[in-house]
Amino acid sequence: MVRGALGGFGRPGATEMLRQRVITALVLLALLLPALFASSPLPFALFSGVMIGAAGWEWARLNGVTAPLPAMASGALLAALCAASLWQLPPVGQAGGLWGGGLAAWIVGGALVLRAGPAGWPRWPQALRWVLGLGLLWLAWAALAQARTIGINFLLSVLCVVWMADIAAYFCGRAFGRNKLAPTISPGKSWEGVQGGVCGVVLLAVAWIAVEEQFNFGSASVFLLLQQKHGWGGLLLASLLLAALSVVGDLFESLVKRAAGAKDSSNLLPGHGGVLDRVDALLPVLPAALALISFNPFW
């Protein structure tokens, strides 16, 4: 993700690509920020539901639904499901089973899918792949909407887990990368990059808590809640798990695109690719974060 943002400026058309990226980012921010900072969580839930619906359209196209109408119907169905769920989601403290189930599905299912590689993905029945993708997208939206109800500080801290893991992995991979992580899925990723991403998330967690001790942000961050519930050791393990899951989400989408022979999930966001390209790492991290703050300590 960061690699695409920072690399390749020597190629023809790179200036135009940068211009498209900046314009798209500004338009998205103009829509996102008012929804995010609205006094009610509803505008943000609706805005993110539309974006997830677009990701559902992309998912259908990547998994063999090539006819325009059925693909658009997939996205519309997912957006409608999100809208219908707005007033049905249980409070965070009462939904531990939902988030825990999602976390388990990502750990077990992610390992199975990544182990099979791009060649194994098309062997799954198309209907199963379609349902699985829409289900995971809905779960991520539900976690996103619930995170906003906890507070903006909490939501931003979860998003920053993914951003820090990605940025630190990129720079550490460039500086120290020697051992390929998944060459058949994403040749640019290395084990050293992953280790750098984990260290970056741990440092971010400590720094965020230190700042929270000095300022009132209106809500606790995911890091502070994890530290309060599971202690510093639990925070360390949780940070490691969240950073690892961000890599799993990124690799999962890369695998699906490689199996479909696609470079991007779509061209919906000029200069950035598609919605899935921007949220892939968040898909497992969002429900995992809510699961981890919902679980009772094991010690």
C-alpha positions as CSV (number, residue, x, y, z in Angstrom):
1,M,0.0,0.0,0.0
2,V,2.7,2.5,1.0
3,R,4.9,1.2,-1.8
4,G,2.4,2.3,-4.3
5,A,2.2,5.7,-2.7
6,L,5.9,6.4,-2.5
7,G,7.5,4.5,-5.4
8,G,7.6,4.9,-9.1
9,F,7.8,8.6,-9.7
10,G,10.4,8.1,-12.5
11,R,7.9,6.3,-14.7
12,P,6.0,8.1,-17.5
13,G,2.7,9.4,-16.2
14,A,3.9,9.5,-12.6
15,T,3.1,13.2,-12.3
16,E,-0.5,12.6,-13.5
17,M,-0.8,9.7,-11.2
18,L,0.3,11.8,-8.3
19,R,-2.2,14.5,-9.3
20,Q,-5.0,11.9,-9.4
21,R,-4.1,10.6,-6.0
22,V,-4.1,14.0,-4.4
23,I,-7.4,15.0,-5.9
24,T,-9.0,11.7,-4.9
25,A,-7.7,12.0,-1.4
26,L,-9.0,15.6,-1.0
27,V,-12.4,14.6,-2.2
28,L,-12.6,11.6,0.2
29,L,-11.4,13.8,3.1
30,A,-14.1,16.4,2.3
31,L,-16.7,13.6,2.6
32,L,-15.1,11.7,5.4
33,L,-14.2,14.3,7.9
34,P,-17.7,15.9,8.4
35,A,-19.1,12.4,8.8
36,L,-16.4,11.3,11.2
37,F,-16.7,14.4,13.5
38,A,-20.5,14.7,13.4
39,S,-22.1,14.8,16.8
40,S,-23.9,11.5,15.9
41,P,-22.3,8.3,14.8
42,L,-25.0,7.9,12.1
43,P,-23.4,9.9,9.3
44,F,-20.1,8.0,9.6
45,A,-22.0,4.7,9.7
46,L,-23.9,5.6,6.5
47,F,-20.8,6.9,4.7
48,S,-18.8,3.8,5.5
49,G,-21.7,1.6,4.5
50,V,-21.7,3.2,1.0
51,M,-17.9,2.6,0.8
52,I,-18.3,-1.0,1.9
53,G,-21.0,-1.5,-0.6
54,A,-18.6,-0.4,-3.3
55,A,-16.1,-2.9,-2.0
56,G,-18.8,-5.5,-2.3
57,W,-19.1,-4.7,-6.0
58,E,-15.4,-5.0,-6.4
59,W,-15.4,-8.3,-4.5
60,A,-18.0,-9.8,-6.8
61,R,-16.1,-8.8,-9.9
62,L,-12.8,-10.3,-8.6
63,N,-14.6,-13.6,-8.0
64,G,-16.1,-14.2,-11.3
65,V,-19.3,-12.1,-11.3
66,T,-18.4,-10.4,-14.5
67,A,-21.8,-9.2,-15.7
68,P,-22.3,-5.6,-14.6
69,L,-25.8,-5.9,-13.1
70,P,-25.2,-8.9,-10.8
71,A,-21.9,-7.2,-9.6
72,M,-23.7,-4.0,-8.8
73,A,-26.5,-5.9,-7.2
74,S,-23.9,-7.5,-4.9
75,G,-22.7,-4.1,-3.8
76,A,-26.2,-2.8,-3.3
77,L,-27.2,-5.8,-1.3
78,L,-24.2,-5.3,1.0
79,A,-24.9,-1.6,1.5
80,A,-28.6,-2.4,2.2
81,L,-27.5,-5.0,4.7
82,C,-25.3,-2.5,6.5
83,A,-28.2,0.0,6.6
84,A,-30.6,-2.6,7.9
85,S,-28.1,-3.5,10.7
86,L,-27.7,0.1,12.0
87,W,-30.1,-0.3,14.8
88,Q,-29.7,-4.1,15.3
89,L,-26.0,-4.2,16.4
90,P,-25.7,-5.0,20.1
91,P,-23.5,-2.8,22.3
92,V,-19.8,-3.5,22.2
93,G,-19.7,-5.1,25.6
94,Q,-22.5,-7.6,24.6
95,A,-21.1,-8.6,21.2
96,G,-18.0,-10.4,22.2
97,G,-19.1,-13.6,20.5
98,L,-19.6,-11.8,17.2
99,W,-16.1,-10.2,17.3
100,G,-14.5,-13.3,18.7
101,G,-16.0,-15.4,15.9
102,G,-14.7,-13.0,13.3
103,L,-11.2,-13.1,14.9
104,A,-11.2,-16.9,14.9
105,A,-12.4,-16.9,11.2
106,W,-9.6,-14.7,10.2
107,I,-6.9,-16.6,12.1
108,V,-8.0,-20.1,10.9
109,G,-9.4,-19.2,7.5
110,G,-6.6,-16.8,6.7
111,A,-4.0,-19.4,7.4
112,L,-5.8,-21.9,5.2
113,V,-6.3,-19.6,2.3
114,L,-2.8,-18.2,2.4
115,R,-1.3,-21.7,2.6
116,A,-3.2,-22.7,-0.5
117,G,-1.9,-19.7,-2.4
118,P,-3.4,-18.0,-5.5
119,A,-3.9,-21.3,-7.3
120,G,-6.0,-22.7,-4.5
121,W,-8.5,-19.8,-4.3
122,P,-10.4,-20.5,-7.5
123,R,-11.0,-24.1,-6.4
124,W,-13.4,-22.8,-3.8
125,P,-17.0,-22.8,-5.0
126,Q,-17.8,-19.4,-6.5
127,A,-20.9,-19.0,-4.3
128,L,-18.9,-19.7,-1.2
129,R,-16.3,-17.1,-2.1
130,W,-19.0,-14.6,-2.8
131,V,-20.8,-15.1,0.5
132,L,-17.5,-15.2,2.4
133,G,-16.3,-11.9,1.0
134,L,-19.6,-10.1,1.6
135,G,-19.8,-11.5,5.2
136,L,-16.2,-10.4,6.0
137,L,-16.9,-6.9,4.6
138,W,-20.1,-6.6,6.6
139,L,-18.3,-7.7,9.7
140,A,-15.6,-5.0,9.1
141,W,-18.3,-2.4,8.6
142,A,-20.1,-3.4,11.8
143,A,-16.9,-3.2,13.7
144,L,-16.1,0.2,12.2
145,A,-19.6,1.5,13.1
146,Q,-19.2,0.2,16.6
147,A,-15.7,1.7,17.0
148,R,-17.1,5.1,16.2
149,T,-19.7,4.8,18.9
150,I,-16.9,4.2,21.4
151,G,-15.3,7.4,20.4
152,I,-13.2,9.1,17.7
153,N,-10.0,8.5,19.6
154,F,-10.7,4.8,19.8
155,L,-11.5,4.6,16.1
156,L,-8.4,6.5,15.0
157,S,-6.2,4.4,17.2
158,V,-7.4,1.3,15.5
159,L,-6.9,2.8,12.0
160,C,-3.4,3.9,13.0
161,V,-2.5,0.3,13.9
162,V,-2.8,-0.5,10.2
163,W,-1.2,2.6,9.0
164,M,1.8,2.2,11.3
165,A,2.2,-1.5,10.5
166,D,2.2,-0.7,6.8
167,I,4.6,2.3,6.9
168,A,7.1,0.7,9.3
169,A,7.0,-2.6,7.3
170,Y,7.7,-0.7,4.1
171,F,10.7,1.2,5.4
172,C,12.2,-1.7,7.4
173,G,11.6,-4.0,4.4
174,R,13.5,-1.6,2.1
175,A,16.3,-1.3,4.6
176,F,16.7,-4.8,5.9
177,G,14.4,-7.1,3.8
178,R,16.2,-10.3,2.8
179,N,13.7,-13.1,3.4
180,K,10.5,-13.1,1.3
181,L,7.3,-13.5,3.3
182,A,5.0,-14.7,0.5
183,P,6.7,-14.5,-2.9
184,T,3.8,-16.1,-4.8
185,I,1.3,-13.6,-3.3
186,S,3.2,-10.4,-2.7
187,P,6.9,-10.6,-3.8
188,G,7.7,-7.2,-2.2
189,K,7.0,-8.2,1.4
190,S,9.7,-9.6,3.7
191,W,9.8,-11.1,7.1
192,E,12.0,-8.3,8.2
193,G,9.4,-5.8,7.1
194,V,6.7,-7.6,9.1
195,Q,9.0,-7.5,12.2
196,G,9.5,-3.8,11.7
197,G,5.7,-3.3,11.4
198,V,5.2,-5.1,14.7
199,C,7.8,-3.0,16.4
200,G,6.2,0.1,15.0
201,V,2.8,-0.8,16.4
202,V,4.3,-1.5,19.8
203,L,6.0,1.9,19.9
204,L,2.8,3.6,18.7
205,A,0.9,1.9,21.5
206,V,3.3,3.1,24.2
207,A,3.5,6.6,22.8
208,W,-0.3,6.9,22.4
209,I,-0.9,5.9,26.0
210,A,1.8,8.4,27.2
211,V,0.0,11.2,25.3
212,E,-3.4,10.1,26.7
213,E,-2.1,10.4,30.2
214,Q,-1.5,14.2,29.5
215,F,-4.6,15.1,27.4
216,N,-8.3,14.2,27.4
217,F,-9.4,13.0,24.0
218,G,-13.0,12.2,25.0
219,S,-12.6,8.4,24.7
220,A,-9.9,5.9,25.4
221,S,-7.8,4.5,22.6
222,V,-7.7,0.8,21.8
223,F,-4.2,0.7,23.3
224,L,-5.3,2.2,26.7
225,L,-8.3,-0.2,26.9
226,L,-6.1,-3.2,26.2
227,Q,-3.5,-2.1,28.7
228,Q,-6.2,-1.5,31.4
229,K,-7.8,-4.8,30.8
230,H,-4.9,-7.1,30.0
231,G,-1.8,-5.3,31.5
232,W,1.3,-4.3,29.6
233,G,2.1,-7.9,28.7
234,G,-1.4,-8.3,27.2
235,L,-1.0,-5.0,25.3
236,L,2.3,-6.3,23.8
237,L,0.7,-9.6,22.7
238,A,-2.4,-7.8,21.4
239,S,-0.3,-5.3,19.4
240,L,1.6,-8.2,17.9
241,L,-1.6,-9.9,16.9
242,L,-3.2,-6.8,15.4
243,A,-0.1,-6.0,13.4
244,A,0.1,-9.6,12.1
245,L,-3.6,-9.5,11.2
246,S,-3.1,-6.4,9.1
247,V,-0.5,-8.3,7.1
248,V,-3.0,-11.2,6.7
249,G,-5.7,-8.9,5.4
250,D,-3.3,-7.3,2.9
251,L,-2.0,-10.7,1.7
252,F,-5.5,-12.0,1.4
253,E,-6.7,-9.3,-0.9
254,S,-3.4,-9.6,-2.9
255,L,-4.0,-13.3,-3.3
256,V,-7.6,-12.8,-4.5
257,K,-6.4,-10.2,-7.1
258,R,-3.6,-12.4,-8.2
259,A,-6.0,-15.3,-8.7
260,A,-8.2,-13.0,-10.8
261,G,-5.3,-11.6,-12.8
262,A,-6.1,-8.0,-11.5
263,K,-3.6,-5.3,-10.5
264,D,-6.2,-3.3,-8.5
265,S,-9.6,-4.2,-7.1
266,S,-11.1,-1.5,-9.4
267,N,-10.4,2.0,-10.7
268,L,-13.1,3.5,-8.5
269,L,-10.6,5.8,-6.7
270,P,-8.4,7.4,-9.4
271,G,-4.8,7.1,-8.5
272,H,-5.5,4.7,-5.6
273,G,-7.2,1.7,-7.2
274,G,-10.3,0.5,-5.5
275,V,-11.9,0.6,-2.1
276,L,-10.7,-2.9,-1.3
277,D,-7.1,-1.8,-2.0
278,R,-7.5,0.8,0.7
279,V,-9.3,-1.2,3.4
280,D,-7.8,-4.7,2.9
281,A,-5.7,-4.7,6.1
282,L,-8.5,-3.2,8.1
283,L,-10.9,-6.1,7.4
284,P,-9.4,-8.4,10.1
285,V,-8.0,-5.7,12.4
286,L,-11.4,-4.0,13.1
287,P,-13.3,-7.0,14.5
288,A,-10.1,-8.2,16.2
289,A,-9.7,-5.0,18.1
290,L,-13.2,-5.2,19.4
291,A,-12.8,-8.8,20.3
292,L,-9.6,-8.1,22.3
293,I,-11.2,-5.3,24.4
294,S,-14.3,-7.6,25.0
295,F,-12.4,-10.7,26.2
296,N,-11.8,-11.2,29.9
297,P,-8.2,-11.6,30.9
298,F,-6.9,-15.2,30.9
299,W,-4.7,-14.4,33.9
